[in-house]
Amino acid sequence: MAILTLISVTAAAQQTYGEIRGVLRNELKEKVPFATVKILQDNQLIGGAESDAEGNYKYKPLEPGLYDVMVIESGHQSKKINGVKVVPGEATYLNIKMSSNTFTEVVVQGKLIVEDYTKTGAETNVYSMKSLDATELMQNSAFERGGDLMSVVTSMASDVVEDAQGGFHFRGGRSDANAVFIDGVKALDMGTLPALSLENVTVFTGGVPAMYGDVLGGVVIVTTKSYFSGIREKNMRNRRMDEKRKEKKERQEEEKEKASGVIYE
């Protein structure tokens, strides 16, 4: 019984993680083998992998959230993809096109190419899912009201309601027909987690994936904030402050120009 319990807990924990995988190719559609793939979050190295002989790579497990992926290979220009979204229990496919280095009199003209992640391909999932990362949660109405996890979930899915006893119901189903995973651990209910502590919330409201067992209602997967969350929030605050200082400086320069009577055509 102890072994079976350990296996079930481990399986449940793995279901709350995601992964990033894909294929590396160059502009000639040739696969790029043995390239270094780094997984970053807020400029902090989370982990890495190497593409195989066919240019395939993958990295797991990853907690739900936003990541940057950097690829380095000596014969190609390094490339960085920003804002790759990872959701629990899913593989995020990221195929990367690399540019070969150009040689001029034995001088390698290499540079870092930076792009923002754009999801491509058709949606093949047969279930209903919505996922919000930390940045999106900050714009959620429940977050702005200083609410808790329950208010966040009910604002994400219109077919989720809370009863007078604090239970939650998916599409009118029983409250005991649902499952909640908080940081990989199955919980009896959502509790009173404050919205400020949430890093990622994913809600399955219909056609729940088979890996979550015989859940008849819905599944809520929660990742709370960690050390890297604090770094990201600090960086975001610093960027906002820099933008405000820049805007203030520009306004001051415009006011000086107007006061001096100088008109630029």
C-alpha positions in Angstrom: 0.0 0.0 0.0 2.8 2.4 0.8 4.5 1.7 -2.5 1.2 2.3 -4.4 0.6 5.5 -2.5 4.1 6.8 -3.4 3.6 5.9 -7.1 0.2 7.7 -7.2 1.6 10.8 -5.5 4.6 10.9 -7.9 2.4 10.5 -10.9 0.1 13.3 -9.7 3.1 15.6 -9.2 4.4 14.9 -12.7 1.0 15.8 -14.2 1.4 19.4 -13.0 4.6 19.9 -15.0 5.1 20.6 -18.7 7.9 20.5 -21.2 9.4 22.2 -24.2 10.5 20.2 -27.3 11.0 20.7 -31.0 13.4 20.5 -34.0 16.3 22.8 -35.0 16.7 23.5 -38.7 18.6 26.1 -40.8 17.5 28.2 -43.7 18.2 25.2 -46.1 15.8 23.1 -44.0 18.7 21.0 -42.8 18.5 19.7 -39.3 21.0 21.2 -36.8 22.5 18.4 -34.6 24.4 18.7 -31.3 23.4 22.3 -30.6 23.2 23.6 -27.0 19.7 24.5 -25.9 19.4 26.7 -22.8 16.1 27.2 -20.8 16.0 30.6 -19.1 13.6 32.4 -16.8 14.2 36.1 -16.1 17.8 35.6 -17.3 18.4 32.8 -14.8 19.5 29.4 -16.2 16.8 26.8 -15.4 18.4 23.9 -17.4 19.5 22.8 -20.8 19.7 20.1 -23.4 21.5 19.2 -26.6 19.8 18.4 -29.9 20.4 14.9 -31.2 21.7 13.8 -34.5 18.3 14.6 -36.1 18.1 18.0 -34.6 15.5 17.1 -32.0 15.6 18.4 -28.5 13.4 18.4 -25.4 13.6 19.6 -21.8 11.4 18.6 -18.9 10.0 18.9 -16.3 9.2 22.5 -16.2 6.8 24.3 -13.9 4.0 26.2 -15.7 5.1 29.7 -16.7 7.0 31.8 -19.3 10.5 30.8 -20.4 13.1 32.0 -22.8 14.9 29.4 -25.0 18.4 30.1 -26.3 20.1 28.0 -29.0 23.9 28.0 -29.5 25.7 26.2 -32.3 29.2 27.1 -33.7 28.1 27.0 -37.3 25.0 29.1 -36.8 24.0 32.4 -35.3 22.8 32.1 -31.8 19.0 32.6 -31.4 16.8 33.4 -28.4 13.0 33.0 -28.3 11.3 35.0 -25.6 8.1 34.3 -23.8 7.6 30.5 -24.4 4.5 29.5 -22.5 4.5 26.2 -20.6 1.3 24.7 -19.3 0.9 21.6 -17.0 0.6 18.2 -18.5 1.4 19.5 -22.0 4.4 19.6 -24.4 5.0 23.1 -25.9 6.4 22.5 -29.4 9.0 25.0 -30.5 10.6 24.4 -33.8 13.5 26.9 -34.3 14.9 28.1 -37.6 18.6 29.0 -37.4 20.7 31.1 -39.7 24.2 30.0 -40.8 27.2 32.1 -40.0 28.6 34.1 -42.9 32.4 34.1 -43.5 34.3 37.1 -44.9 38.0 36.7 -45.0 38.0 34.2 -42.1 36.0 36.6 -39.9 32.8 35.1 -38.5 29.9 37.5 -38.6 27.8 36.2 -35.8 25.1 37.8 -33.7 22.3 36.9 -31.3 18.9 36.8 -33.0 16.0 37.5 -30.6 12.4 36.8 -31.3 9.1 36.6 -29.4 7.4 33.2 -29.2 4.4 32.8 -31.4 2.3 29.6 -31.2 1.9 27.9 -34.5 0.0 24.9 -35.8 -3.5 23.7 -35.4 -5.0 23.0 -32.0 -5.3 19.2 -31.6 -6.6 19.0 -28.0 -10.1 17.6 -27.5 -10.6 19.2 -24.1 -11.4 22.7 -22.9 -8.5 24.4 -21.1 -7.6 27.9 -20.0 -4.3 28.8 -18.5 -3.1 32.1 -17.0 0.5 32.9 -16.2 1.7 35.4 -13.6 1.6 38.4 -16.0 -1.9 37.5 -17.2 -3.1 36.9 -13.6 -2.0 40.5 -12.7 -4.6 41.7 -15.2 -7.3 39.4 -13.9 -10.2 41.2 -12.2 -10.1 38.9 -9.2 -6.4 39.7 -8.8 -7.1 43.5 -8.8 -9.8 43.0 -6.1 -7.3 41.2 -3.9 -9.3 37.9 -4.2 -8.3 34.3 -3.7 -7.8 31.2 -5.9 -11.6 30.5 -6.0 -12.4 34.0 -7.3 -9.6 33.6 -9.9 -11.0 30.3 -11.1 -14.6 31.5 -11.3 -13.5 34.5 -13.3 -11.5 32.3 -15.7 -14.4 29.9 -16.5 -18.0 31.0 -16.6 -19.2 27.4 -16.0 -17.5 27.2 -12.6 -19.5 28.4 -9.6 -19.0 28.5 -5.8 -21.7 27.3 -3.4 -22.5 28.6 0.1 -20.3 26.0 1.7 -17.2 27.0 -0.3 -17.4 24.1 -2.7 -17.0 24.6 -6.4 -19.0 23.0 -9.3 -18.1 22.5 -12.9 -21.1 22.8 -15.3 -23.5 21.9 -12.4 -21.6 18.8 -11.4 -21.0 17.6 -7.8 -18.2 19.4 -5.9 -16.6 16.0 -5.1 -16.2 15.2 -8.8 -13.4 17.7 -9.2 -9.6 17.6 -8.6 -7.2 20.3 -7.5 -3.4 20.1 -7.7 -1.4 22.7 -5.8 2.4 22.6 -6.5 2.0 19.0 -7.6 0.1 17.8 -4.5 -3.6 16.8 -4.8 -5.7 18.9 -2.5 -9.3 18.4 -1.2 -10.4 21.9 -2.2 -9.0 25.3 -3.3 -8.6 26.6 0.2 -8.0 30.3 0.6 -4.8 30.9 -1.4 -4.5 34.6 -2.1 -4.3 35.7 -5.7 -1.0 37.4 -5.0 0.7 34.1 -4.3 -0.3 32.5 -7.7 2.3 31.9 -10.4 0.1 29.9 -12.8 -3.5 28.7 -12.8 -4.8 26.2 -15.4 -8.4 25.1 -15.5 -9.7 22.1 -17.4 -13.5 22.4 -17.7 -14.5 19.8 -20.3 -13.0 16.6 -21.8 -10.4 16.3 -19.0 -7.2 14.5 -20.1 -7.1 10.8 -19.2 -3.9 11.2 -17.1 -6.0 12.9 -14.4 -8.1 9.7 -13.9 -11.8 9.3 -13.7 -12.5 13.0 -12.9 -16.1 13.7 -13.9 -16.1 17.5 -13.2 -13.0 19.6 -13.8 -9.4 20.0 -12.9 -7.6 23.0 -11.4 -3.8 23.0 -11.5 -2.0 25.7 -9.4 1.7 26.7 -9.2 2.5 29.2 -6.5 5.2 31.8 -6.7 8.9 30.9 -6.1 12.3 32.5 -6.0 12.2 33.2 -9.7 8.8 34.8 -9.5 10.3 37.4 -7.2 13.1 38.1 -9.6 10.6 38.5 -12.5 8.4 40.9 -10.5 11.5 42.9 -9.5 12.6 43.1 -13.1 9.1 44.2 -14.2 9.0 46.9 -11.5 12.4 48.1 -12.7 11.3 48.2 -16.3 8.1 50.2 -15.4 10.2 52.6 -13.4 12.7 53.0 -16.3 9.8 53.6 -18.7 8.3 56.3 -16.4 11.6 58.0 -16.1 12.1 58.0 -19.8 8.6 59.4 -20.4 9.2 62.1 -17.8 12.5 63.1 -19.4 10.9 63.3 -22.8 8.1 65.5 -21.4 10.7 67.8 -19.8 12.6 68.1 -23.1 9.4 68.9 -25.0 8.5 71.6 -22.4 12.0 73.1 -22.7 11.7 73.2 -26.5 8.4 74.9 -26.3 9.6 77.4 -23.8 12.6 78.3 -25.9 10.4 78.9 -28.9 12.3 76.5 -31.2 10.1 74.8 -33.7 11.3 71.6 -35.5 9.9 70.8 -38.9 
